[in-house]
């Protein structure tokens, strides 16, 4: 089922919804748009309701002509991984009258009353330095996933973000991971050089190689976690990390993420880095312009995807990102 991801003729595209992003209306809409755009994987919080929201969005897209359904992946995190952070305001410090935090947030996670919208916060941290009163801090809020429940809901891929977790922490995941793969699921291990020193990072990969061998799973090279940036400079770290992992662990499937954008697949090809795919989160969500009203209207009538100018524009923008991964030589001739 997953060989197209691991040994395909072109890199796959993964939409990263966010391990703590739980705006179910937005997830359904994103799934509809990116299914129509040709995404291969959609990665969301490890919650059955998040998986069900994505399945609904995929179904909406299939009703109006999408030719294929993306595989649904869920993300689990170690306690200190940046993907399980949330912004929290101190009401005794926040003045409630200025708006630098709202202007800095690319995820619409701060409302007009300057309150954090928890289900939209992905922990990027851009609001923290923006606040002139130091009224916002990031706190860890890891999910404790029920893997059987998310599998029943329709998830067929599992990703583990290691944070700075050592081998002892990782060992607790041996049985869940090997059981997931034995049941036919796809597994991905996400590592980032911000939290793991090089030897520790490679030791984590070696440990999972001991569980699963070389084939049938993915290493996600998370170069700049949750950066949301769009240029070549942003994506260079993930391509470099992917190259280093492939050099140390030939035969593994390695996917870029963290700073990934429309330049990633092209830069990897230019540098001769044979990546399996590219995952985009903040960049992929930021190009979507529809608001909650559009989300709900599309859920009621999927046919709007073919005629509503807002939805049509969102699908066109999403196709551009997907195309930049599937055919980078056409986007960067």
N, C-alpha and C positions, 0 to 999 in steps of 0.2 A: 504493500500500500504506500510505503514512504520512500521507495527507491527513487522516485522522481525528484524528491528533495535532496537526497544524499548523492546521487550519481547522475543528475539530470544534465541535459545538454546546455542549459542556461541556469543562471542563479535564480532562486526562488525569491518571492517578495513576501515578507511577513509584516502585517500591521500589528503594532504593539499598542494595545488598548491601555495598559498600565495596571500594575499589580494591585494598586489601591484605587483605581478609577471605577466607581460604582454607580455612575449616572446611567441607569439602564436604558432610558430613552435614547440618550446619545450613543450608547453602545449598539443598540439595534440599528440606528441610522448609519453609523460608521460601517457596520457589517454589511448593510445593504449597498452602500456606495462602493466599498472596496471589493465586494463580491462582483458587482457590475464592472469594476475596473480591472478585474483579473487577479486579485490577490490569491496567494497560495495557502497562507496560514493567517489566522487571526488569534492573537495572544491576549488573554484577559485575566482578571482576578480569578483566583481559585475558589469561586463561589458558584453553586448550581444556578442561581438566578442570573449571574453574568453570562454563563454558558447558554442558558435558555434565551437571553436577550439576543445574543449573537446568532443562535439558530433561527430565531424569528426573523432577524435581518437577512440572513442568507435565504430563507424561504421567500421573503418578499422579493429579493433580487431574482430568484429562480422563476418566480411567477411572471416576471416581465422580460425574460429572455436570457438571463445569465447562464452560460453554458456549463459552468463547473461550480462546485461548492468548496470553499476553503476548509482546510482542517482546522479544528478549534484546539488551541493550546491554552493551558492554564499555567500561571506562574506562582511558584512558592518561593519564600524568601527566608534567609537567616535573619536573626534579630537586628543586626546592624546594617543590613543592606539598604542602600539609598532608595530602592524601589518600594520600601515599606515605610517611608516617612510621610508625615502629614504636617501641614502648617497649623500652628495654634497661636491664637492671639491672647494677649494679656489685657482683659477689659479695663483693668485699672491703669494701664499705661496708654492704650490706644485712645486718641482724641476723637476718632469717628468723624473728622471733618476734612482731612486731607486725603489724597487719592494716589500717591505714588505706588503703593502696593498693588492696587487694582490695575494701574497702567503697566506695571511690570509683569503681571501674570498673563502668560500666553494661553491659559487653559480655561478662562472665564470662571476661575475658582474663587473669585472674590466678588461679591454682589454689590449692588448700588449702595447698600447700607454699610459697605466695607466690612462685611462678615465673610469668613472663610466658608465656602461651600464644600463641605467635607467630601461628598461623593464625586466631586470633580478634581480635587487636589491630587496631584501625582508626586508631590514632594520634590519638585525641581529646585526649590529654595530661592527663586529669583525675588520673591517678595521680602525676604529677610533683610538683605542689604538695602532694599528700596525704602524701607520704613525709617523715617527720620527720628522716630522715638524709640526704636528698638523694642517694639511691642509685639513682634512676631518671632517665634522660634519653631524649629523643626523637632518633632518627636517621632520616635519609632512606633509603628503600629502594625506589626507583622500579622498576617493571616495564619490561622491554624487549619490548613485545608483538610477536608474530608474527601480523600481521593476517590473512594467508591462512589460518593454522591456526585462529584463532578463528572466521573466516567458515565454514570447512569444518565446524567443530563446531556451528554453528547461530546465531552472532551475526549480527544484521542491522542493528545500530545501533552507532555508535562515538562516544564522548565524549572530548574532549581537555580536561584541566584545565591551565590555563596557569600557575598559580603566579604568580611575578613575572617570568616569561619575557618578554623583549623581542621585538621584531619579527624580529630575526635568528634567534632560537631558533625562533620560530613558523614562519618561512619553510621550515625543514627538513621541516615537516609538509604543505607544499602538495601534493606529489605523492601521498603516501599518502591524504590527505583527498579530493582530487579524484578519485582512482581509486576510492576506496570509494563515493563518491556516484555516479560514473559507472556502477558496477556495480549500482546500485539500492539502495544502503544509505542509511540515515539518519545524519546527522552532527549532533552537538551540541558547542558550545563553552562550557566552563564558565569564568566569570570571577568573581573576588572582589575587593571593594574593600579588603580587608585588605592584600593584597600589591600591587595595582595602583592607582596614583593615577588620578583620574578621566580625565585626557586619555590616559594610557597604556591604560587599560581600553577606552576608545572607539576608540583607534587599532587595538587588536587586533581588535575587531569589524569595523572598516572594512576591515582586511586580508582577513579571511575573506569579507566581502561582495564584495571584488574577485575572489576565487576562485569563489564560488558564486552571487553575486547575492543577491536578497532572499528568495527562496522555497526551500523544500525542506530547510531546516535550522533548528536551534534554538539560541538562546542561553540558557544556564543562569545565572540570577542567583543566585550563591552568597553569600547575605548574611552568614551566620555559619557558616563551614565546621565541620562535625562538632560542633555545639553540643549536640545531644541534649536541648534544652529544650522545654517544652510550652506556654508561655503566649503571650499576645499580644505581650509585649515581645520575646520571642525571634524571632518571625516578622516583626516590623515592618521590620527591615533588608532582608530579601529582597524584600518587597513594594515598599519604597521604591526599591531598586536596579532592580527590574523596571520601575517607572514611569519612572525616569531613562533607562533603555536604550530604552524604547519612544518616549520623547519625542525622543531623539537619532536613533533609527533606526526610524522608522515603517515598518510593513510586515513587520518581523521577527516570528518566533514566539519568545516569551520564556517561560521556565519558572522558577518559584521553587524554591529549595533552600537548604540551609544555615540552620538555624533554622526550617525549615518544619515545620508540625504541623497539628493539626486545625483551627486558626483561619486558616490561610493563605489558602485560596480565598475564605473569607467576607470577610476583611479586604481582599483585592484587589478583590472586588466592591463593598464599601462605598466604596472609594477610587476606583472607576472604572478600575481597572488591568486591561486585557484580557489576562490571562495565558493561555498555551496549556496549562499543566499545573503540577503540583506534584510534586517529588521528596522523599521522606522516607527517611532512613537510620536514625540512632540511635533516633529516636522509634518508628519502625516495627518495629525489631528488639526494642526494650525491652519492648513489650507482649506478646511471645511468651513463654509460660511453660514450654513443653515442654523436657525435657532430652534428652541423647543417647539414652537408652533409648527415649523416644517417637519420636525421629527414625528410629531403626532399625526399630522396630515398624511405623511407617507405611510405610516403604519396602518392607517385606516384605508388608504387607497394606494397600493404599490404602483399602480399605473402612472402616478404622478412623476415617477422617476423618468418617464419618457417625454414629458411635456412641461413640467414645472421648471421655469428658468433657473431657479436657485439650485434645485436638485441636479439638473442637467449640468450646470456649471461645476458643482461639486464632483460629479462623476468624471467630468472632463479633467479636472485638476488631479484627481486621484489616479486616473489612467496615465497621466504624465509621469507621476512618481513611479508607478508600477513599470511603465515602459522603460524608465531610466535604469531599472534593474534587469528586466528581461532582455533588453536590447540596447545596452549602453553605447554601442558603436553608432547607433542611429541618433541618439540624443547628443553625443559628443563626436561628431564625424571627424 
